[in-house]
């Protein structure tokens, strides 16, 4: 069974982005992400409050401290403002499998920033976490996310059983380095 250690927290850097741990200073940015109608168009999430966003940041950091999941806040280099997020969660250590989640604020759509974040996150997941299977669940009408996943080698394997959320399931089985 694979064990993860996210201490110290791994800061990821791309050409234009810094992916870092969330802090209490990010609560307003997280509240925006969890309430913006465009970001949440395909997510079934209950109404959010500022206090709920603060509680979510605390739960995320507790999960990181317990090495159960990892969540990066995405910022532009030279800025501390969170403009997106990327995570590995729903970890299955026995099968070296994890699920990703990602989001990006609408003003930054179409600039290739989520591609940078996804590439950095996937590299961490395969090279450091040694994941053999990476899953992503997205709404079948979320064409932006679907195109991003497919461009990065994810293959659609189907939809959940009737009665579940209407998400399409995508899987990546990266070739791990020797």
C-alpha positions as CSV (number, residue, x, y, z in Angstrom):
1,X,0.0,0.0,0.0
2,X,1.4,3.4,-1.1
3,X,1.9,6.0,1.6
4,X,2.0,9.7,0.8
5,X,3.9,12.4,2.6
6,X,2.8,16.0,1.8
7,X,5.1,17.5,4.5
8,X,6.7,19.8,3.6
9,X,3.9,20.9,1.2
10,X,5.1,20.5,-2.4
11,X,5.0,23.9,-4.2
12,X,4.7,23.4,-8.0
13,X,5.9,26.0,-10.5
14,X,5.1,26.3,-14.2
15,X,6.1,29.0,-16.7
16,X,3.3,31.3,-15.5
17,X,1.9,29.7,-12.3
18,X,2.7,28.9,-8.7
19,X,0.6,26.1,-7.2
20,X,0.7,26.3,-3.4
21,X,-1.1,25.4,-0.2
22,X,-4.2,27.3,0.7
23,X,-4.1,29.6,3.8
24,X,-6.7,31.5,5.8
25,X,-5.8,34.5,3.6
26,X,-7.4,32.7,0.6
27,X,-10.9,32.4,2.0
28,X,-12.4,35.2,-0.1
29,X,-10.9,33.8,-3.3
30,X,-12.2,30.3,-2.4
31,X,-15.6,31.8,-1.6
32,X,-15.7,33.3,-5.1
33,X,-14.7,30.0,-6.7
34,X,-17.4,28.1,-4.7
35,X,-20.2,30.6,-5.6
36,X,-19.4,31.8,-9.1
37,X,-22.2,30.6,-11.4
38,X,-19.9,29.9,-14.4
39,X,-17.4,27.9,-12.3
40,X,-20.1,25.9,-10.7
41,X,-22.3,25.5,-13.8
42,X,-21.7,21.7,-13.9
43,X,-21.2,21.1,-10.1
44,X,-24.0,20.1,-7.8
45,X,-22.9,22.0,-4.7
46,X,-25.1,23.5,-1.9
47,X,-25.1,27.2,-1.4
48,X,-21.9,28.5,0.1
49,X,-21.2,31.1,2.8
50,X,-17.9,32.8,3.7
51,X,-17.8,30.8,6.9
52,X,-18.3,27.6,4.8
53,X,-15.4,28.5,2.6
54,X,-13.2,29.1,5.6
55,X,-14.3,25.7,7.0
56,X,-13.6,24.1,3.6
57,X,-10.0,25.5,3.6
58,X,-9.5,24.1,7.1
59,X,-10.8,20.7,6.1
60,X,-8.6,20.6,3.0
61,X,-5.5,21.5,5.1
62,X,-6.4,18.9,7.7
63,X,-6.7,16.3,4.9
64,X,-3.2,17.3,3.6
65,X,-1.7,17.1,7.1
66,X,-3.2,13.6,7.4
67,X,-1.7,12.7,3.9
68,X,-5.1,11.7,2.7
69,X,-5.4,14.1,-0.3
70,X,-3.6,17.1,-1.7
71,X,-5.0,20.4,-3.0
72,X,-3.1,23.3,-4.6
73,X,-4.3,26.8,-4.9
74,X,-3.3,28.1,-8.3
75,X,-1.9,31.7,-8.6
76,X,-0.2,33.7,-11.3
77,X,3.5,34.2,-10.6
78,X,3.9,37.5,-8.8
79,X,0.5,37.4,-7.3
80,X,-1.0,35.8,-4.2
81,X,-4.6,35.7,-5.5
82,X,-6.0,32.2,-6.0
83,X,-7.3,32.0,-9.6
84,X,-7.9,28.2,-9.6
85,X,-7.3,24.9,-7.9
86,X,-6.0,21.4,-8.6
87,X,-6.3,18.4,-6.3
88,X,-5.8,14.7,-5.9
89,X,-8.5,13.1,-3.7
90,X,-10.6,9.9,-3.3
91,X,-7.3,8.1,-3.0
92,X,-7.1,4.3,-3.4
93,X,-3.7,3.5,-2.0
94,X,-4.0,-0.2,-2.5
95,X,-4.4,0.3,-6.2
96,X,-2.3,3.4,-6.6
97,X,-5.3,5.3,-7.9
98,X,-6.5,8.9,-7.3
99,X,-9.1,11.2,-8.6
100,X,-8.3,14.8,-9.8
101,X,-10.3,17.9,-9.6
102,X,-9.6,21.3,-11.0
103,X,-11.1,24.7,-11.5
104,X,-10.1,28.1,-13.0
105,X,-11.8,31.5,-12.6
106,X,-13.6,32.5,-15.8
107,X,-11.4,35.6,-16.6
108,X,-8.5,33.2,-17.1
109,X,-10.3,30.7,-19.4
110,X,-8.8,30.1,-22.8
111,X,-5.3,31.2,-21.9
112,X,-3.7,27.7,-21.4
113,X,-3.3,28.2,-17.7
114,X,-5.3,25.1,-16.7
115,X,-3.2,23.1,-19.1
116,X,-0.1,24.2,-17.3
117,X,-1.6,23.4,-13.9
118,X,-2.8,20.0,-15.0
119,X,0.5,19.1,-16.5
120,X,2.4,20.0,-13.3
121,X,-0.2,18.2,-11.2
122,X,-0.1,15.0,-13.3
123,X,3.7,15.0,-13.3
124,X,3.6,15.2,-9.5
125,X,1.0,12.5,-9.3
126,X,2.9,10.0,-11.5
127,X,6.5,10.8,-10.5
128,X,6.1,11.5,-6.8
129,X,2.9,9.8,-5.8
130,X,3.5,6.9,-8.2
131,X,-0.1,6.8,-9.2
132,X,-0.9,4.2,-11.8
133,X,-4.5,5.3,-12.5
134,X,-5.8,8.8,-12.4
135,X,-9.6,9.4,-12.7
136,X,-11.5,12.5,-13.5
137,X,-15.3,13.0,-13.3
138,X,-16.9,15.7,-15.3
139,X,-20.3,16.6,-16.5
140,X,-20.9,15.3,-20.1
141,X,-21.7,18.9,-21.2
142,X,-18.5,20.4,-19.8
143,X,-16.8,20.5,-23.1
144,X,-13.8,22.7,-21.8
145,X,-12.9,20.1,-19.2
146,X,-13.5,17.2,-21.5
147,X,-11.2,18.7,-24.2
148,X,-8.5,19.4,-21.6
149,X,-8.7,15.8,-20.2
150,X,-8.6,14.2,-23.7
151,X,-5.7,16.5,-24.8
152,X,-3.8,15.0,-21.8
153,X,-4.4,11.4,-22.6
154,X,-7.5,10.7,-20.5
155,X,-10.0,8.2,-22.1
156,X,-13.7,8.2,-21.4
157,X,-14.8,5.0,-19.8
158,X,-18.5,5.7,-19.3
159,X,-21.1,7.2,-17.1
160,X,-22.0,6.2,-13.5
161,X,-24.8,3.9,-12.9
162,X,-28.4,5.2,-13.1
163,X,-29.4,7.2,-10.0
164,X,-25.9,8.7,-9.5
165,X,-24.6,12.1,-10.5
166,X,-24.5,12.6,-14.3
167,X,-20.8,12.7,-14.6
168,X,-18.7,11.2,-17.4
169,X,-15.7,9.2,-16.1
170,X,-12.3,9.7,-17.6
171,X,-9.2,7.6,-16.8
172,X,-5.5,8.1,-17.4
173,X,-3.1,5.2,-17.0
174,X,0.3,6.9,-17.3
175,X,3.4,5.0,-18.1
176,X,5.4,5.3,-14.9
177,X,9.1,6.1,-15.2
178,X,11.4,3.1,-14.6
